[in-house]
């Protein structure tokens, strides 16, 4: 009799510990000792089935003809029960909301941007001077917390059902999913007047935007609310409606959470619209509230963006990059040309197609993309692994077909030259300049390796950025492949130049690289000064193409010595 009770007690304790082990962590750090208020706990009891909600309020409105009504219907849905629960979303008496896991571990640029312990907020893009207001003179931190309604929480739970092996194939959100994000800023009404009377919260964040060495308790103010809604009426574009609102203390309402102004609503990327043609070809998949324009901080060519978001991007393009591996931010660089930028805005991803071949779409969920990325980053740096496993993890990018194809192409080309030994590649006339040629070869080879290795190790993001330069020549397909070829040519080519092996073919390939590189600077409007570096290297490679490898080279020892005329 007693042995059965002991076994039952043992199993109970075992299952309890199993349940604890399967809980996702709440925050990156503990609350300070002096804090006696609320503590954040991740809402992670995800639904195990989907029960569609009835009478979703936004479905009463046509998002194209009644965008403001649509925005406010979604916003009121988000507020319902959450204000009363003090935004402890699992305590909401109307409907529970759920957080995405693995936001407690997030390092970017050496800075811990992960969940803080009081509100579960994570660090967002900082606001530069004058971005929030003409009177803003300081760089301010911004922090935000996101959560999903039950439909979205179900999908999050399915993706993370196995805590150690997230399943991206489950990232297909059902109709009626709502994702919301509440954004706070350390700015106040002194420099940003419209923040007067804003709801505030105490958070354990960094002392200043530029000083991330120590956290302290600070008061943050409500700035912005973002949302995404899975709405099948927008299926022909993205299947999502994305909108946001900004706090404005001039709005008359006793409830501070209702002192907001809709910024806009977007359901597509407005492909083809640029700052140069927007007057003649206005945005056709975006609504911007005319009353907000003096206050708004919009995206590229006036696309929808939030007050803290990158002005080179937009809500749809940024979230459309959500994929695993998460290798592409949803914004081009400020130095990209208009043609290059269009690659961000000419694509509408869906739950089956991601921006880049070889990646898996996460159905516009950046929280899933960042969380999965954080999880695998943590595994790489914290799990005990053998040397071979470490090497394998570092070489994960090599599994993409474009990379293998380009590697095979380069190797095949080099083997062809070694085998055929064409006269134009190996013809040699001995001159008194052999020492100079050798010195040029070695120095330029070292420079190329120095430039090439970071591009190779940069993986898919670096290869993508390089490959998109070909947009200046009307080439938009397989940017990763082109970028990888450029990086490999510089790295391997630099080594071959030092050795004096296949000197002329390598010099020819590097000439092409430098032409593309110089065109990037010229097309982006940076002028001849910025293009001088690749143009100077181009001159060196033309020199080697004309002179050949010189006497102190493998080419000479193996192929040329017996052919000197």
Beta strands, then each sheet from edge to edge (+ up, - down):
strand 1: 107-108
strand 2: 111-112
strand 3: 122-123
strand 4: 142-148
strand 5: 178-185
strand 6: 200-208
strand 7: 211-230
strand 8: 240-247
strand 9: 260-266
strand 10: 286-288
strand 11: 323-324
strand 12: 360-361
sheet 1: 1+ 2-
sheet 2: 3+ 4- 5+ 7- 6+
sheet 3: 3+ 4- 5+ 7- 8+ 9- 10+
sheet 4: 11+ 12-
end
